[in-house]
Structures are given as structure tokens and as C-alpha cells.
Amino acid sequence: MFGVALAATLAGALALPAVAAAHGPAPADPPTLASLALNWQLEPLVAVTLLVFAIGWLVLIRRVRRLHPEHPVPLVRTLAFFGGLATIAIALQSGIARYDTTLFSLHMIQHLLLMLVAAPLLALSAPVTQVLRASSPRIRQGWLIPLLHSKPVEAIGHPVVAALTFAVVVWGSHFTGLFELALEDQGVHQLEHVAYLAAAMIFWWPVIAADPARHRMAFPVRALYLLVQVPVNSFLGMAFVFAPAPLYAHYANLGSPYGIDALADQQAAGGIMWLAGDVVFIAGILGIIAAWMRHEQRDEPAAERRFEVERVALRERADRLARTKADRL
């Protein structure tokens, strides 16, 4: 699955910045909707990386338009790709990032933006398909197709592996000490973002199914795939909501910034994860059901034509048998 390589490239590039202002002292001013929306701190490497991917996409769709003028890249794919890049920028450079190591609730929003918004949007843009369409036959047959069919890519792209990877990364990062370490070390914090984005890309790829894949799930299986994820997300949110004490010393040691104690902030973070995650997964299930119904409606006329052809053939066969029987009599 070439999309895994794309996700790793994008995530790795976003992990390069060496400065993370959020690991400094807690901001003196409390967060407000205005400060979260308007108080951006542009990290040059993040901004440049996103700009490079944006320009690369424009070059890509221009080449596809030139090579396939009758079938250019659909506008919805471009909107999805830029929507994914914009979501990454909001998560990592807006006022949300300024408070991510001060308030667990905002840190949770940051992670959910990466995992539940940016990742599915990027998958919906079908970048693998666009790269295949834009590449020359030599590169496509000599490099890209063999990569897509390679054992490691096929293994990573398997839905069971994708679901387990996502669950292990999300649960493991929160309950193995890695999350606490990320709050204290900016390098680990950046790798945490890499892991969340990459694991989410792997998870959403078989659900969106916009790109070629060896293991393509039917619509009902996709719905079940997301349904299984609902309790995985819910129980993690519940663990934060119902914990009797703060789980992370980093937030507990901050006291009560802006009048919000660590336990209440943790409960808010758990509630956000519980509610927002379940809403996204259930909305995804409903979207899959709607796509399934549209698919069936499109196939219905063809199925009716096939049935009519078969019915006419049976009638003709019955007529021939009747004539043959009459001739014998």
C-alpha cells in the first residue's frame, strides 16, 4: 500500500522541527476561542513541509490533467487533500499547540484532529491513485506496482493489521509511560504526532478504499471494521473520565492553571475523546451504509438487464424444447 509510504513521508517531515514552544512554561493567558483560532505560531519547517506537499499536489493534478484530459482529478479529491493539510496545520501550529502540554483537554483535541480528521481526509484524496496516473509507464510498472504488491506493504495494508496497529499505538502511548515522556521531551512529543498520524492513515485507508489495495473490504465489512473501533475508543475515553486521580504527573505538577485542576482537565479530555471519537466512527458507519446503498442503486439497472437477458434465454429454450416435443409427436 503506497499510501503508507506517503503517510510516513508526511509524518516524518512534520517531525523535523527542533523547537516546540509548548514545552516551555505554561502560557500566562488562559485559552479562549479567539486565542486558539488566531494565536498561530508558525514553525518554519512545518509550514514549509505543508507548502511543499500543497505545491506537489498541484503539480500532480496538472500532470494528470495533461495525461488524462478526459478524466482529471476530481475536485473533491483536491478539497480533501488540502483539507487534510489544513487540519494538520491547525493541530500543530494554531493556538491549540500552544497549550497542548498545559491542558490535557486541548492536547486531546490536537490528537483527534490528526487521527480523526486529517488522516481520513488525506485517504479520501486517493494520493496513490493520482501518483499512479501521473507516473510514466516505466516508473509505474518498474517501481510503483511492485512496491504496492510487496509483502511488507500488503501486510501493513491488511485491515486486521491496520486496526490492531491503530489500537496499539493509541492505547500503548497513553498507558506505557510514553505519553508522560512526550510531555517532557519535545523530540518524543514530535514522534508521538508522527505515530498518531501514520497509524491513523493506515487505519483509515481500507475504510475509505479510494486507492488500490490487495485486501479490499466489502461495504458491510467496512462498517463492522469501524463498529469494532467504537468500544476501543469509548473504553479509553472512560479510563480518563473515571480515573480517581490524574494519570500524568506532568499535568498534576502544573497545579490548576487558569483555575482548571488536573483531574477535571483529564475528565474533560476523556469526555472529548469518548464523544468525538464515537461520533466520528458512527458517522463513518452511516457514510459507508449510504455509499453501499448508492452502489446497489447503480448496479440495480445492470442486474435487471442481466436478469432480463437470462429470462429471455430461458423462454427461448423452453420454446425450442416445446417445438421439439411437438415435432416428435
JOBEL-V973280 format. One record per pair of residues at least 12 apart in sequence whose C-alpha atoms are under 10 Angstrom apart, sorted by the first residue. I is the first residue (numbers start at 1). GAP is how many residues later the second one is. Records with the same first field share a line. If there is no record, write none. Layout:
I: GAP, GAP
This chain:
1: 127, 143, 144, 146, 147, 148, 149, 150, 151, 152, 153, 154, 155, 156, 157, 201, 204, 205, 210, 211, 212, 213, 214
2: 125, 126, 127, 129, 130, 142, 143, 145, 146, 147, 148, 151, 152, 155, 209, 210, 211
3: 119, 120, 123, 124, 125, 126, 145, 150, 154, 195, 198, 199, 202, 208, 209, 210
4: 124, 144, 149, 152, 153, 194, 195, 197, 198, 201
5: 123, 142, 148, 193, 197
6: 116, 121, 122, 192, 195
7: 112, 115, 116, 187, 190, 191, 192, 193, 194, 195
8: 186, 187, 189, 190, 191, 193, 194
9: 185, 189
10: 39, 40, 43, 75, 184, 187, 188
11: 38, 77, 179, 180, 182, 183, 184, 185, 186, 187, 190
12: 178, 179, 181, 182, 183, 185, 186
13: 32, 33, 35, 36, 37, 181
14: 29, 31, 32, 33, 34, 35, 36, 74, 75, 78, 176, 177, 179, 180, 183
15: 30, 31, 172, 173, 174, 175, 176, 177, 178, 179, 180
16: 29, 30, 33, 171, 174, 175
17: 26, 27, 28, 29, 30, 169, 170, 173
18: 25, 27, 168, 169, 172
19: 24, 25, 26, 167, 168, 171
20: 21, 23, 72, 73, 77, 78, 165, 166, 167, 169, 170
21: 20, 22, 76, 77, 78, 79, 80, 165
22: 73, 74, 75, 76, 77, 78, 79, 80, 161, 164, 167
23: 74, 75, 76, 77, 78, 79, 159, 160, 161, 162, 163, 166
24: 74, 77, 78, 160, 162
25: 74, 76, 77, 229
26: 72, 73, 74, 75, 76, 77, 228, 231
27: 71, 72, 75, 230, 231
28: 229, 230
29: 228, 229
30: 69, 227, 228, 229
31: 64, 65, 67, 68, 72, 75, 227
32: 63
33: 62, 63
34: 61
35: 59, 60, 61, 63
36: 54, 58, 59, 60, 61, 62, 63, 70
37: 53, 57, 58, 59
38: 56, 57, 58
39: 54, 55, 56, 57, 58, 59
40: 49, 50, 52, 53, 54, 55, 56, 57, 58
41: 51, 52, 53, 54, 55, 56, 57
42: 47, 50, 51, 52
43: 46, 49, 50
44: 49
46: 42, 43, 46, 47
47: 42, 45, 46
49: 36
50: 32, 35, 36, 38, 39
51: 34
53: 28, 29, 32
54: 24, 27, 28, 31, 32
57: 21, 24, 25, 70, 73, 74
58: 20
59: 75
60: 13, 67, 70, 71, 73, 74, 75
61: 12, 13, 14, 16, 17, 69, 70, 72, 73
62: 72
63: 67, 68, 70, 71, 72
64: 66, 67, 68, 69, 70, 71
65: 68, 69
66: 68
67: 66, 67, 68, 69
68: 65, 66
72: 58, 61
73: 52, 53, 56, 57, 60
74: 51
75: 50
76: 48, 49
77: 44, 45, 46, 47, 48, 49, 50, 53, 133
78: 43, 44, 46, 47, 48, 49
79: 42, 43, 45, 46
80: 38, 40, 41, 42, 43, 44, 45, 46
81: 37, 38, 39, 40, 41, 42, 43, 44, 45, 46
82: 36, 39, 40, 43
83: 34, 35, 38, 39, 42
84: 29, 30, 33, 34, 35, 36, 37, 38, 39, 40, 41
85: 29, 33, 34, 36, 37
86: 32
87: 23, 26, 27, 30, 31, 32, 34
88: 22, 23, 25, 26, 27, 29, 30, 31, 109
89: 24, 25, 29
90: 20, 23, 24, 28
91: 15, 16, 18, 19, 20, 21, 22, 23, 27, 102
92: 18, 19, 21, 22, 98, 101
94: 16
96: 12, 13, 14
97: 12, 13
100: 83
101: 81, 82, 83, 88, 149, 150, 153
102: 81, 148, 149, 150, 152, 154, 155, 156, 160, 163
103: 148, 151, 153, 154, 155, 157, 158, 159, 162, 163, 165, 166
104: 79, 144, 146, 147, 158, 159, 160, 161, 162, 163, 164, 165, 166
105: 157, 159, 160, 161, 162, 163, 164, 165, 166, 167, 168
106: 159, 162, 163, 166
107: 76, 162
108: 158, 160, 161, 162, 163, 164, 165
109: 160, 163, 164, 167
110: 83
111: 59, 81, 82, 85, 86, 162
112: 84, 85, 88, 160, 161, 164, 165
113: 84
114: 79, 80, 82, 83, 84, 86, 87
115: 51, 55, 78, 80, 81, 82, 83, 84, 85, 86, 88, 89, 162
116: 80, 81, 84, 85, 88, 160, 161, 164, 165
117: 83, 163
118: 79, 82, 83
119: 77, 78, 79, 80, 81, 82, 83, 84, 85, 86
120: 80, 81, 82, 83, 84, 85, 87, 88, 164
121: 80, 83, 87
122: 79, 82, 83, 86
123: 77, 78, 79, 80, 81, 82, 83, 84, 85, 86, 87, 88
124: 80, 81, 83, 84, 85, 86, 87
125: 83, 85, 86
126: 79, 82, 83, 84, 85, 86
127: 83, 84
128: 16, 20, 82, 83, 84, 85
129: 81, 82, 83
130: 81
131: 13
132: 12, 13, 79, 80
148: 64, 65, 66
149: 64, 65
153: 60, 61
154: 59, 60, 61
155: 59, 60
156: 46, 47
157: 45, 46, 48, 49, 56, 57, 58, 59
158: 44, 45, 47, 48, 55, 56, 57, 58, 59
159: 43, 44, 45, 46, 47, 48, 56, 57, 58, 62, 63, 66
160: 43, 46, 65
161: 41, 42
162: 37, 38, 39, 40, 41, 42, 43, 44
163: 36, 37, 39, 40, 41, 43, 62, 63, 65, 66
164: 35, 39, 65
165: 30, 33, 34, 35, 37, 38
166: 29, 30, 31, 32, 33, 34, 35, 36, 37, 38, 63
167: 32, 33, 36, 62, 65, 66
168: 31
169: 23, 26, 27, 29, 30, 31
170: 22, 25, 26, 29, 30, 62, 63, 66
171: 61, 62, 64, 65
173: 19, 22, 23
174: 62, 73, 74
175: 72, 73
177: 71
178: 14
179: 13, 69, 71
180: 67, 68, 69, 70, 71
181: 67, 69
182: 68
183: 65, 66, 67, 68
184: 66
203: 22, 23
204: 22
206: 12, 16, 19
207: 12, 14, 15, 16, 18, 19, 77, 78, 81
208: 14, 76, 80
209: 13
218: 70, 74
219: 66, 69, 70, 71, 72, 73, 74, 76
220: 65, 68, 69, 72
221: 67
222: 62, 63, 66, 67
223: 58, 59, 61, 62, 63, 64, 65, 66, 69
224: 61
225: 56, 60
226: 52, 54, 55, 56, 57, 58, 59, 62
227: 51, 54, 55, 57, 58
228: 53
229: 48, 49, 52, 53
230: 44, 47, 48, 49, 50, 51, 52
231: 43, 46, 47
232: 42, 45, 46
233: 37, 40, 41, 42, 43, 44, 45, 48
234: 36, 37, 39, 40, 41, 42, 43, 44
235: 35, 38, 39
236: 34, 35, 37, 38
237: 29, 30, 31, 32, 33, 34, 35, 36, 37, 38, 39, 40, 41
238: 29, 32, 33, 35, 36
239: 27, 28, 31, 32, 35
240: 23, 24, 25, 26, 27, 28, 29, 30, 31, 33, 34
241: 22, 23, 24, 25, 26, 27, 28, 29, 30, 31, 32, 33
242: 21, 24, 25, 28, 29
243: 20, 23, 24, 27
244: 19, 23
245: 17, 18, 19, 21, 22
246: 15, 16, 17, 18, 19, 20, 21
247: 15, 16, 19
248: 14, 15, 18
249: 13
250: 12
251: 12, 14, 15
252: 13, 14
